[in-house]
Amino acid sequence: MIDAGAPLYDLVFIDADKASNSAYVEAALHLSHPGTVIVVDNVVRHGGIVDPDSDDESVRGSRAVIELVGSHPRLDATAMQTVGAKGYDGFLLALVR
């Protein structure tokens, strides 16, 4: 549980174990105010995100966080694909309402 007196943040960057990303977003919301930006890194998973039958925990965790953020009443968000030296992946960018 997060202390009610904890500081509120303007930016939260989540780059951790993908299976727990939904829990990290929920925790970030407790530390956020309207206008806070939440970034979740590596959500495209080299395109694996589009496979609903994937057995990969990282893909399933990324799909779950995208679904959570997409349906959350306090968040407006988008996911963006990136391309670089490591191939392609992407990130989720959410704004707290």
C-alpha positions as CSV (number, residue, x, y, z in Angstrom):
1,M,0.0,0.0,0.0
2,I,1.2,3.5,-0.8
3,D,1.4,6.1,2.0
4,A,-1.3,8.7,1.7
5,G,1.3,11.4,2.4
6,A,3.6,10.2,-0.5
7,P,4.6,12.9,-3.0
8,L,2.8,13.1,-6.4
9,Y,4.9,12.8,-9.5
10,D,4.7,14.6,-12.9
11,L,6.4,11.8,-14.8
12,V,6.5,8.0,-14.2
13,F,8.7,5.8,-16.4
14,I,8.1,2.1,-16.2
15,D,10.8,-0.2,-17.6
16,A,10.6,-3.4,-15.5
17,D,9.4,-7.0,-15.7
18,K,6.6,-6.9,-18.3
19,A,4.4,-9.4,-16.5
20,S,3.9,-6.9,-13.7
21,N,3.4,-3.7,-15.8
22,S,-0.3,-3.5,-14.9
23,A,0.5,-3.5,-11.2
24,Y,3.2,-0.8,-11.8
25,V,0.7,1.4,-13.6
26,E,-1.9,1.0,-10.8
27,A,0.8,2.0,-8.3
28,A,1.8,4.9,-10.5
29,L,-1.8,6.1,-10.5
30,H,-1.7,6.3,-6.7
31,L,1.3,8.7,-7.0
32,S,-0.1,10.8,-9.9
33,H,-2.2,13.9,-10.3
34,P,-4.1,15.2,-13.3
35,G,-1.4,16.0,-15.9
36,T,1.0,13.3,-14.8
37,V,2.6,11.4,-17.8
38,I,3.1,7.6,-17.5
39,V,5.5,5.9,-20.0
40,V,5.6,2.1,-20.2
41,D,8.6,1.0,-22.2
42,N,8.9,-2.0,-24.5
43,V,5.2,-2.8,-25.1
44,V,5.4,-3.8,-28.8
45,R,7.6,-6.8,-28.2
46,H,8.9,-7.0,-31.7
47,G,5.4,-7.3,-33.0
48,G,4.4,-10.1,-30.6
49,I,1.8,-7.9,-29.0
50,V,-0.6,-8.6,-31.9
51,D,-0.6,-12.4,-31.1
52,P,-3.4,-13.0,-28.6
53,D,-2.3,-16.6,-28.2
54,S,1.3,-15.9,-27.3
55,D,2.8,-17.9,-24.5
56,D,5.5,-15.3,-23.9
57,E,4.9,-13.7,-20.4
58,S,6.4,-10.4,-21.6
59,V,3.9,-10.3,-24.5
60,R,1.0,-11.2,-22.3
61,G,2.0,-8.6,-19.7
62,S,2.3,-5.9,-22.4
63,R,-1.1,-6.8,-23.8
64,A,-2.6,-6.7,-20.3
65,V,-1.1,-3.2,-19.6
66,I,-2.4,-1.9,-22.9
67,E,-5.9,-3.2,-22.2
68,L,-5.8,-1.8,-18.6
69,V,-4.7,1.7,-19.8
70,G,-7.1,1.7,-22.7
71,S,-10.0,1.1,-20.5
72,H,-9.0,3.1,-17.4
73,P,-11.2,6.1,-16.7
74,R,-8.3,8.2,-15.5
75,L,-6.1,7.7,-18.5
76,D,-5.8,8.8,-22.1
77,A,-3.1,6.9,-23.9
78,T,-1.5,5.8,-27.1
79,A,1.2,3.2,-28.0
80,M,4.0,4.0,-30.5
81,Q,6.3,1.8,-32.4
82,T,10.0,2.7,-32.4
83,V,12.8,1.4,-34.7
84,G,16.5,1.4,-33.8
85,A,19.7,-0.6,-33.5
86,K,17.9,-3.3,-31.5
87,G,15.1,-3.7,-34.1
88,Y,11.7,-2.5,-33.4
89,D,9.7,-2.2,-30.2
90,G,7.7,0.7,-28.8
91,F,6.3,2.4,-25.7
92,L,2.9,3.4,-24.2
93,L,2.4,7.0,-23.4
94,A,-0.5,7.8,-21.0
95,L,-1.8,11.1,-19.6
96,V,-3.6,11.1,-16.2
97,R,-6.9,13.0,-16.3
